[in-house]
Amino acid sequence: IKNFYQTQPKYIDNLNSLIQSLPPGIYFQNVNLNHDQKTSKITATVELYSYQEDVIVDFITNLKLNPEISSLDVRKIEKKTKDSKYYISIDLIFKKA
């Protein structure tokens, strides 16, 4: 068991990197981290929401400037009129596992 845990990626570093890019006013709904065995890369699918459009722009800009993230794909930005929220879905690839 000890060997298994020593060979697992340090997801906490990836989560900390993601949190450092987060401006106030964005709220997580779902975070899914995966380790690709073939490429040894850590990927993340992140679903969030915000009540403010400018906060979303700030977050995406922060992610693009984050030196620990190698790829960013904004899959969805959708505004629901009934609850005045912007829903965001993003795929990320981190530079190190």
N, CA, C and O atoms as CSV, one atom per row, in Angstrom:
chain,resi,resn,atom,element,x,y,z
A,1,ILE,N,N,0.831,-1.183,0.000
A,1,ILE,CA,C,0.000,0.000,0.000
A,1,ILE,C,C,0.872,1.242,0.000
A,1,ILE,O,O,0.581,2.208,-0.705
A,2,LYS,N,N,1.930,1.221,0.780
A,2,LYS,CA,C,2.814,2.382,0.862
A,2,LYS,C,C,3.412,2.699,-0.508
A,2,LYS,O,O,3.475,3.866,-0.896
A,3,ASN,N,N,3.845,1.690,-1.238
A,3,ASN,CA,C,4.416,1.894,-2.567
A,3,ASN,C,C,3.380,2.483,-3.522
A,3,ASN,O,O,3.697,3.350,-4.336
A,4,PHE,N,N,2.147,2.008,-3.418
A,4,PHE,CA,C,1.073,2.519,-4.269
A,4,PHE,C,C,0.898,4.022,-4.071
A,4,PHE,O,O,0.824,4.768,-5.047
A,5,TYR,N,N,0.830,4.469,-2.829
A,5,TYR,CA,C,0.615,5.885,-2.546
A,5,TYR,C,C,1.824,6.734,-2.919
A,5,TYR,O,O,1.662,7.900,-3.279
A,6,GLN,N,N,3.015,6.185,-2.843
A,6,GLN,CA,C,4.207,6.944,-3.216
A,6,GLN,C,C,4.282,7.191,-4.713
A,6,GLN,O,O,4.886,8.174,-5.142
A,7,THR,N,N,3.686,6.330,-5.509
A,7,THR,CA,C,3.741,6.491,-6.957
A,7,THR,C,C,2.562,7.293,-7.502
A,7,THR,O,O,2.523,7.589,-8.696
A,8,GLN,N,N,1.610,7.646,-6.657
A,8,GLN,CA,C,0.458,8.429,-7.107
A,8,GLN,C,C,0.830,9.900,-7.262
A,8,GLN,O,O,1.678,10.411,-6.530
A,9,PRO,N,N,0.195,10.578,-8.216
A,9,PRO,CA,C,0.472,12.007,-8.404
A,9,PRO,C,C,0.052,12.819,-7.181
A,9,PRO,O,O,-0.821,12.407,-6.417
A,10,LYS,N,N,0.674,13.958,-7.012
A,10,LYS,CA,C,0.363,14.862,-5.905
A,10,LYS,C,C,-0.722,15.834,-6.354
A,10,LYS,O,O,-0.442,16.973,-6.730
A,11,TYR,N,N,-1.950,15.368,-6.306
A,11,TYR,CA,C,-3.077,16.183,-6.769
A,11,TYR,C,C,-3.217,17.492,-5.999
A,11,TYR,O,O,-3.735,18.473,-6.532
A,12,ILE,N,N,-2.765,17.512,-4.766
A,12,ILE,CA,C,-2.897,18.724,-3.953
A,12,ILE,C,C,-2.159,19.902,-4.595
A,12,ILE,O,O,-2.626,21.038,-4.516
A,13,ASP,N,N,-1.018,19.643,-5.225
A,13,ASP,CA,C,-0.278,20.714,-5.899
A,13,ASP,C,C,-1.078,21.276,-7.066
A,13,ASP,O,O,-1.077,22.485,-7.300
A,14,ASN,N,N,-1.764,20.396,-7.801
A,14,ASN,CA,C,-2.585,20.844,-8.919
A,14,ASN,C,C,-3.796,21.631,-8.423
A,14,ASN,O,O,-4.165,22.642,-9.020
A,15,LEU,N,N,-4.410,21.180,-7.346
A,15,LEU,CA,C,-5.544,21.905,-6.774
A,15,LEU,C,C,-5.117,23.279,-6.264
A,15,LEU,O,O,-5.831,24.263,-6.458
A,16,ASN,N,N,-3.966,23.348,-5.620
A,16,ASN,CA,C,-3.469,24.636,-5.135
A,16,ASN,C,C,-3.213,25.596,-6.290
A,16,ASN,O,O,-3.514,26.785,-6.192
A,17,SER,N,N,-2.662,25.085,-7.373
A,17,SER,CA,C,-2.422,25.912,-8.556
A,17,SER,C,C,-3.727,26.452,-9.120
A,17,SER,O,O,-3.809,27.616,-9.513
A,18,LEU,N,N,-4.736,25.610,-9.157
A,18,LEU,CA,C,-6.053,26.013,-9.647
A,18,LEU,C,C,-6.664,27.075,-8.733
A,18,LEU,O,O,-7.220,28.062,-9.214
A,19,ILE,N,N,-6.567,26.880,-7.448
A,19,ILE,CA,C,-7.132,27.816,-6.474
A,19,ILE,C,C,-6.425,29.168,-6.538
A,19,ILE,O,O,-7.068,30.203,-6.361
A,20,GLN,N,N,-5.124,29.179,-6.786
A,20,GLN,CA,C,-4.390,30.441,-6.883
A,20,GLN,C,C,-4.850,31.279,-8.067
A,20,GLN,O,O,-4.674,32.497,-8.057
A,21,SER,N,N,-5.432,30.660,-9.079
A,21,SER,CA,C,-5.935,31.378,-10.247
A,21,SER,C,C,-7.365,31.869,-10.055
A,21,SER,O,O,-7.900,32.568,-10.916
A,22,LEU,N,N,-7.974,31.517,-8.960
A,22,LEU,CA,C,-9.395,31.766,-8.735
A,22,LEU,C,C,-9.641,33.151,-8.140
A,22,LEU,O,O,-9.198,33.436,-7.027
A,23,PRO,N,N,-10.348,34.018,-8.880
A,23,PRO,CA,C,-10.713,35.316,-8.292
A,23,PRO,C,C,-11.939,35.158,-7.391
A,23,PRO,O,O,-12.653,34.160,-7.488
A,24,PRO,N,N,-12.186,36.135,-6.516
A,24,PRO,CA,C,-13.400,36.078,-5.706
A,24,PRO,C,C,-14.634,36.136,-6.616
A,24,PRO,O,O,-14.633,36.836,-7.629
A,25,GLY,N,N,-15.666,35.408,-6.251
A,25,GLY,CA,C,-16.904,35.457,-7.001
A,25,GLY,C,C,-17.120,34.300,-7.959
A,25,GLY,O,O,-18.084,34.293,-8.724
A,26,ILE,N,N,-16.216,33.313,-7.919
A,26,ILE,CA,C,-16.394,32.092,-8.718
A,26,ILE,C,C,-16.530,30.933,-7.724
A,26,ILE,O,O,-15.806,30.854,-6.732
A,27,TYR,N,N,-17.468,30.050,-8.016
A,27,TYR,CA,C,-17.770,28.964,-7.095
A,27,TYR,C,C,-17.680,27.622,-7.821
A,27,TYR,O,O,-18.222,27.453,-8.913
A,28,PHE,N,N,-16.993,26.684,-7.201
A,28,PHE,CA,C,-16.848,25.349,-7.776
A,28,PHE,C,C,-18.147,24.565,-7.649
A,28,PHE,O,O,-18.830,24.626,-6.626
A,29,GLN,N,N,-18.476,23.825,-8.708
A,29,GLN,CA,C,-19.560,22.855,-8.650
A,29,GLN,C,C,-18.984,21.445,-8.664
A,29,GLN,O,O,-19.460,20.559,-7.954
A,30,ASN,N,N,-17.943,21.249,-9.490
A,30,ASN,CA,C,-17.361,19.925,-9.644
A,30,ASN,C,C,-15.914,20.077,-10.121
A,30,ASN,O,O,-15.624,20.893,-10.996
A,31,VAL,N,N,-15.025,19.294,-9.546
A,31,VAL,CA,C,-13.625,19.233,-9.980
A,31,VAL,C,C,-13.269,17.757,-10.116
A,31,VAL,O,O,-13.438,16.974,-9.181
A,32,ASN,N,N,-12.776,17.395,-11.290
A,32,ASN,CA,C,-12.395,16.008,-11.544
A,32,ASN,C,C,-10.952,15.995,-12.042
A,32,ASN,O,O,-10.663,16.513,-13.121
A,33,LEU,N,N,-10.050,15.408,-11.265
A,33,LEU,CA,C,-8.643,15.288,-11.642
A,33,LEU,C,C,-8.345,13.861,-12.067
A,33,LEU,O,O,-8.789,12.905,-11.431
A,34,ASN,N,N,-7.589,13.728,-13.149
A,34,ASN,CA,C,-7.221,12.404,-13.660
A,34,ASN,C,C,-5.745,12.377,-14.008
A,34,ASN,O,O,-5.153,13.397,-14.360
A,35,HIS,N,N,-5.163,11.196,-13.904
A,35,HIS,CA,C,-3.778,10.990,-14.291
A,35,HIS,C,C,-3.762,10.096,-15.519
A,35,HIS,O,O,-4.185,8.941,-15.463
A,36,ASP,N,N,-3.271,10.634,-16.628
A,36,ASP,CA,C,-3.176,9.868,-17.868
A,36,ASP,C,C,-1.918,9.008,-17.804
A,36,ASP,O,O,-0.803,9.531,-17.800
A,37,GLN,N,N,-2.094,7.706,-17.754
A,37,GLN,CA,C,-0.961,6.785,-17.612
A,37,GLN,C,C,-0.015,6.837,-18.808
A,37,GLN,O,O,1.194,6.667,-18.651
A,38,LYS,N,N,-0.563,7.072,-20.006
A,38,LYS,CA,C,0.273,7.079,-21.216
A,38,LYS,C,C,1.162,8.306,-21.296
A,38,LYS,O,O,2.338,8.204,-21.643
A,39,THR,N,N,0.601,9.468,-20.974
A,39,THR,CA,C,1.368,10.717,-21.106
A,39,THR,C,C,1.931,11.203,-19.780
A,39,THR,O,O,2.753,12.119,-19.761
A,40,SER,N,N,1.507,10.611,-18.676
A,40,SER,CA,C,1.896,11.023,-17.316
A,40,SER,C,C,1.463,12.449,-17.001
A,40,SER,O,O,2.069,13.107,-16.156
A,41,LYS,N,N,0.446,12.920,-17.656
A,41,LYS,CA,C,-0.062,14.275,-17.415
A,41,LYS,C,C,-1.292,14.207,-16.511
A,41,LYS,O,O,-2.047,13.235,-16.515
A,42,ILE,N,N,-1.459,15.263,-15.749
A,42,ILE,CA,C,-2.647,15.428,-14.921
A,42,ILE,C,C,-3.622,16.309,-15.696
A,42,ILE,O,O,-3.266,17.395,-16.154
A,43,THR,N,N,-4.849,15.828,-15.835
A,43,THR,CA,C,-5.886,16.610,-16.493
A,43,THR,C,C,-6.977,16.921,-15.474
A,43,THR,O,O,-7.149,16.214,-14.482
A,44,ALA,N,N,-7.703,17.990,-15.746
A,44,ALA,CA,C,-8.798,18.369,-14.863
A,44,ALA,C,C,-9.975,18.842,-15.690
A,44,ALA,O,O,-9.814,19.543,-16.689
A,45,THR,N,N,-11.148,18.450,-15.260
A,45,THR,CA,C,-12.389,19.018,-15.773
A,45,THR,C,C,-13.004,19.766,-14.609
A,45,THR,O,O,-13.236,19.198,-13.542
A,46,VAL,N,N,-13.266,21.049,-14.824
A,46,VAL,CA,C,-13.738,21.916,-13.753
A,46,VAL,C,C,-15.060,22.547,-14.176
A,46,VAL,O,O,-15.166,23.121,-15.259
A,47,GLU,N,N,-16.054,22.435,-13.321
A,47,GLU,CA,C,-17.339,23.084,-13.552
A,47,GLU,C,C,-17.570,24.082,-12.436
A,47,GLU,O,O,-17.485,23.753,-11.252
A,48,LEU,N,N,-17.866,25.323,-12.843
A,48,LEU,CA,C,-18.000,26.413,-11.892
A,48,LEU,C,C,-19.193,27.270,-12.265
A,48,LEU,O,O,-19.815,27.078,-13.311
A,49,TYR,N,N,-19.504,28.224,-11.389
A,49,TYR,CA,C,-20.495,29.230,-11.748
A,49,TYR,C,C,-20.124,30.556,-11.107
A,49,TYR,O,O,-19.369,30.617,-10.137
A,50,SER,N,N,-20.684,31.621,-11.685
A,50,SER,CA,C,-20.470,32.968,-11.179
A,50,SER,C,C,-21.692,33.807,-11.512
A,50,SER,O,O,-22.442,33.496,-12.438
A,51,TYR,N,N,-21.881,34.863,-10.753
A,51,TYR,CA,C,-22.962,35.799,-11.038
A,51,TYR,C,C,-22.476,36.970,-11.886
A,51,TYR,O,O,-23.276,37.789,-12.337
A,52,GLN,N,N,-21.147,37.050,-12.105
A,52,GLN,CA,C,-20.566,38.196,-12.805
A,52,GLN,C,C,-19.730,37.735,-13.993
A,52,GLN,O,O,-18.884,36.849,-13.865
A,53,GLU,N,N,-19.973,38.336,-15.134
A,53,GLU,CA,C,-19.254,37.977,-16.352
A,53,GLU,C,C,-17.775,38.360,-16.284
A,53,GLU,O,O,-16.919,37.605,-16.744
A,54,ASP,N,N,-17.469,39.536,-15.708
A,54,ASP,CA,C,-16.075,39.988,-15.655
A,54,ASP,C,C,-15.208,39.076,-14.793
A,54,ASP,O,O,-14.009,38.952,-15.043
A,55,VAL,N,N,-15.788,38.446,-13.798
A,55,VAL,CA,C,-15.038,37.509,-12.947
A,55,VAL,C,C,-14.626,36.276,-13.757
A,55,VAL,O,O,-13.543,35.728,-13.555
A,56,ILE,N,N,-15.492,35.847,-14.669
A,56,ILE,CA,C,-15.176,34.708,-15.537
A,56,ILE,C,C,-14.000,35.043,-16.442
A,56,ILE,O,O,-13.095,34.229,-16.628
A,57,VAL,N,N,-14.019,36.243,-16.999
A,57,VAL,CA,C,-12.914,36.696,-17.858
A,57,VAL,C,C,-11.611,36.727,-17.060
A,57,VAL,O,O,-10.571,36.292,-17.555
A,58,ASP,N,N,-11.662,37.235,-15.840
A,58,ASP,CA,C,-10.473,37.272,-14.977
A,58,ASP,C,C,-9.948,35.871,-14.696
A,58,ASP,O,O,-8.739,35.640,-14.726
A,59,PHE,N,N,-10.846,34.942,-14.425
A,59,PHE,CA,C,-10.435,33.572,-14.123
A,59,PHE,C,C,-9.762,32.916,-15.328
A,59,PHE,O,O,-8.710,32.292,-15.187
A,60,ILE,N,N,-10.352,33.051,-16.489
A,60,ILE,CA,C,-9.765,32.455,-17.700
A,60,ILE,C,C,-8.409,33.085,-18.001
A,60,ILE,O,O,-7.473,32.388,-18.394
A,61,THR,N,N,-8.299,34.396,-17.819
A,61,THR,CA,C,-7.014,35.074,-18.006
A,61,THR,C,C,-5.983,34.556,-17.020
A,61,THR,O,O,-4.842,34.295,-17.399
A,62,ASN,N,N,-6.368,34.403,-15.761
A,62,ASN,CA,C,-5.453,33.885,-14.736
A,62,ASN,C,C,-4.977,32.473,-15.081
A,62,ASN,O,O,-3.807,32.144,-14.886
A,63,LEU,N,N,-5.879,31.644,-15.591
A,63,LEU,CA,C,-5.498,30.285,-15.968
A,63,LEU,C,C,-4.507,30.295,-17.131
A,63,LEU,O,O,-3.555,29.515,-17.140
A,64,LYS,N,N,-4.725,31.168,-18.102
A,64,LYS,CA,C,-3.812,31.259,-19.245
A,64,LYS,C,C,-2.427,31.729,-18.818
A,64,LYS,O,O,-1.424,31.338,-19.416
A,65,LEU,N,N,-2.372,32.564,-17.789
A,65,LEU,CA,C,-1.094,33.089,-17.296
A,65,LEU,C,C,-0.433,32.174,-16.267
A,65,LEU,O,O,0.727,32.385,-15.913
A,66,ASN,N,N,-1.142,31.179,-15.792
A,66,ASN,CA,C,-0.616,30.269,-14.770
A,66,ASN,C,C,0.486,29.400,-15.383
A,66,ASN,O,O,0.220,28.643,-16.317
A,67,PRO,N,N,1.720,29.498,-14.874
A,67,PRO,CA,C,2.832,28.743,-15.456
A,67,PRO,C,C,2.746,27.230,-15.243
A,67,PRO,O,O,3.492,26.481,-15.873
A,68,GLU,N,N,1.858,26.776,-14.376
A,68,GLU,CA,C,1.737,25.342,-14.103
A,68,GLU,C,C,0.679,24.662,-14.977
A,68,GLU,O,O,0.485,23.449,-14.886
A,69,ILE,N,N,0.003,25.432,-15.815
A,69,ILE,CA,C,-1.029,24.887,-16.699
A,69,ILE,C,C,-0.540,24.977,-18.140
A,69,ILE,O,O,-0.175,26.051,-18.617
A,70,SER,N,N,-0.539,23.837,-18.827
A,70,SER,CA,C,-0.025,23.822,-20.200
A,70,SER,C,C,-1.122,23.966,-21.243
A,70,SER,O,O,-0.847,24.372,-22.373
A,71,SER,N,N,-2.362,23.640,-20.886
A,71,SER,CA,C,-3.438,23.700,-21.870
A,71,SER,C,C,-4.748,24.063,-21.178
A,71,SER,O,O,-5.021,23.631,-20.058
A,72,LEU,N,N,-5.548,24.866,-21.873
A,72,LEU,CA,C,-6.828,25.313,-21.351
A,72,LEU,C,C,-7.855,25.234,-22.474
A,72,LEU,O,O,-7.621,25.750,-23.567
A,73,ASP,N,N,-8.979,24.598,-22.214
A,73,ASP,CA,C,-10.065,24.506,-23.190
A,73,ASP,C,C,-11.366,24.876,-22.489
A,73,ASP,O,O,-11.847,24.146,-21.624
A,74,VAL,N,N,-11.931,26.023,-22.874
A,74,VAL,CA,C,-13.210,26.442,-22.317
A,74,VAL,C,C,-14.291,25.713,-23.102
A,74,VAL,O,O,-14.518,26.001,-24.278
A,75,ARG,N,N,-14.941,24.789,-22.459
A,75,ARG,CA,C,-15.934,23.953,-23.140
A,75,ARG,C,C,-17.309,24.588,-23.171
A,75,ARG,O,O,-18.079,24.375,-24.108
A,76,LYS,N,N,-17.623,25.382,-22.130
A,76,LYS,CA,C,-18.957,25.977,-22.078
A,76,LYS,C,C,-18.953,27.206,-21.192
A,76,LYS,O,O,-18.376,27.206,-20.104
A,77,ILE,N,N,-19.608,28.257,-21.675
A,77,ILE,CA,C,-19.998,29.394,-20.846
A,77,ILE,C,C,-21.458,29.646,-21.192
A,77,ILE,O,O,-21.795,29.954,-22.335
A,78,GLU,N,N,-22.309,29.511,-20.200
A,78,GLU,CA,C,-23.748,29.592,-20.451
A,78,GLU,C,C,-24.402,30.400,-19.341
A,78,GLU,O,O,-24.122,30.202,-18.159
A,79,LYS,N,N,-25.276,31.311,-19.742
A,79,LYS,CA,C,-26.013,32.092,-18.744
A,79,LYS,C,C,-27.443,31.588,-18.669
A,79,LYS,O,O,-28.148,31.483,-19.673
A,80,LYS,N,N,-27.841,31.285,-17.459
A,80,LYS,CA,C,-29.220,30.862,-17.212
A,80,LYS,C,C,-29.997,32.071,-16.691
A,80,LYS,O,O,-29.691,32.605,-15.625
A,81,THR,N,N,-30.986,32.489,-17.444
A,81,THR,CA,C,-31.724,33.694,-17.069
A,81,THR,C,C,-32.552,33.501,-15.799
A,81,THR,O,O,-32.756,34.453,-15.046
A,82,LYS,N,N,-33.022,32.300,-15.559
A,82,LYS,CA,C,-33.885,32.085,-14.395
A,82,LYS,C,C,-33.162,32.266,-13.066
A,82,LYS,O,O,-33.784,32.652,-12.076
A,83,ASP,N,N,-31.853,31.993,-13.026
A,83,ASP,CA,C,-31.121,32.163,-11.769
A,83,ASP,C,C,-29.961,33.152,-11.867
A,83,ASP,O,O,-29.201,33.305,-10.912
A,84,SER,N,N,-29.817,33.822,-13.004
A,84,SER,CA,C,-28.802,34.870,-13.208
A,84,SER,C,C,-27.374,34.391,-12.982
A,84,SER,O,O,-26.516,35.172,-12.572
A,85,LYS,N,N,-27.115,33.131,-13.242
A,85,LYS,CA,C,-25.768,32.580,-13.072
A,85,LYS,C,C,-25.151,32.295,-14.432
A,85,LYS,O,O,-25.840,31.960,-15.395
A,86,TYR,N,N,-23.839,32.439,-14.481
A,86,TYR,CA,C,-23.047,31.983,-15.621
A,86,TYR,C,C,-22.442,30.642,-15.235
A,86,TYR,O,O,-21.787,30.530,-14.198
A,87,TYR,N,N,-22.655,29.636,-16.052
A,87,TYR,CA,C,-22.091,28.313,-15.812
A,87,TYR,C,C,-20.906,28.111,-16.743
A,87,TYR,O,O,-20.988,28.405,-17.935
A,88,ILE,N,N,-19.805,27.610,-16.197
A,88,ILE,CA,C,-18.565,27.455,-16.948
A,88,ILE,C,C,-18.083,26.020,-16.816
A,88,ILE,O,O,-18.148,25.424,-15.741
A,89,SER,N,N,-17.599,25.474,-17.927
A,89,SER,CA,C,-16.978,24.149,-17.929
A,89,SER,C,C,-15.637,24.274,-18.638
A,89,SER,O,O,-15.571,24.759,-19.768
A,90,ILE,N,N,-14.568,23.838,-17.977
A,90,ILE,CA,C,-13.198,24.011,-18.473
A,90,ILE,C,C,-12.434,22.710,-18.339
A,90,ILE,O,O,-12.544,22.008,-17.334
A,91,ASP,N,N,-11.647,22.393,-19.380
A,91,ASP,CA,C,-10.688,21.283,-19.331
A,91,ASP,C,C,-9.285,21.861,-19.240
A,91,ASP,O,O,-8.950,22.801,-19.960
A,92,LEU,N,N,-8.460,21.300,-18.353
A,92,LEU,CA,C,-7.088,21.766,-18.143
A,92,LEU,C,C,-6.119,20.598,-18.241
A,92,LEU,O,O,-6.464,19.453,-17.947
A,93,ILE,N,N,-4.907,20.911,-18.659
A,93,ILE,CA,C,-3.802,19.968,-18.571
A,93,ILE,C,C,-2.686,20.672,-17.794
A,93,ILE,O,O,-2.262,21.771,-18.154
A,94,PHE,N,N,-2.222,20.028,-16.732
A,94,PHE,CA,C,-1.142,20.579,-15.940
A,94,PHE,C,C,0.215,20.159,-16.504
A,94,PHE,O,O,0.337,19.097,-17.115
A,95,LYS,N,N,1.216,20.985,-16.301
A,95,LYS,CA,C,2.545,20.710,-16.855
A,95,LYS,C,C,3.262,19.576,-16.146
A,95,LYS,O,O,4.010,18.821,-16.766
A,96,LYS,N,N,3.033,19.460,-14.853
A,96,LYS,CA,C,3.732,18.393,-14.119
A,96,LYS,C,C,2.758,17.561,-13.317
A,96,LYS,O,O,1.728,18.039,-12.841
A,97,ALA,N,N,3.117,16.310,-13.185
A,97,ALA,CA,C,2.263,15.378,-12.432
A,97,ALA,C,C,2.713,15.322,-10.985
A,97,ALA,O,O,2.126,14.596,-10.183
